[in-house]
């Protein structure tokens, strides 16, 4: 079923949320966020449920989406979800999906051939899936006319030839079916440190969650935003920035990056776009003066 897109204008830049999947998860907060307090989920269930948390079952809500960005004539996709038909032996939640993602993208007025740039904030299983699609028996680029921007440290780290994956790793097969085909097609542009897309958009490396995790900075006509990928998974990490997900490769660097970006967002009144927030998906934050942050308000986006 096609889900209508939700849009917001930030200066001269149009941002559209393109849903892939939204539903209940079997994951408990203590699994994904082992440092989070059980009291947080109980005390905040009134507003966390249903967008972020299923209070009845005590499980998290899973949301996958892409941010479609129109800037200075370019059509840009930020992260591409889990994809359809992927074999994920150690990440079954992302295996063999059959979603209407491309139809949802079409509802936003974009065909795969229209896309100019694809940005992967990092190369985890749920951020690169629609990089490719199955054609016969081959995985081919879904967006054949796009350049795929990948931070080089992540490309090197997740390449199983360079860095063999340990047994039972949830990213099994991901590089092979969602990144390597792009390399063979010559569509990848590797970058490191900082990469300017245009005068409104800049990519900045923020390692910690993964070695090459990155943030997209937007500044247009006095309006600013940060697209932070999985540096933020949940509102629990706003109220306690020291809480990491269990998938953060370097816990200390991940905490430092999260604190630094939240402090900047609060100081400059930047809209923060995390990778997996349900509801209206993006928010502004304030410093609470005690080493944590609070949500000031939500973006004017319709619910998924």
QUIKA-V704844 format. One record per helix or strand of 2 or more residues. SS is the DSSP state (~ for helix, > for strand). FROM is the first residue (numbers start at 1). TO is the last residue. If there is no record, write none. Layout:
SS/FROM/TO  SS/FROM/TO
//
This chain:
>/6/10  >/13/28  ~/29/32  ~/38/43  ~/45/48  >/53/54  >/59/71  >/74/78  ~/92/94  ~/101/107  ~/112/114  >/117/120  ~/129/131  >/132/135  >/138/141  >/147/151  ~/152/158  ~/174/178  ~/180/185  >/188/191  >/194/196  >/201/205  >/214/220  >/223/229  ~/236/239  ~/251/268  >/271/274  >/282/287  >/293/298
//
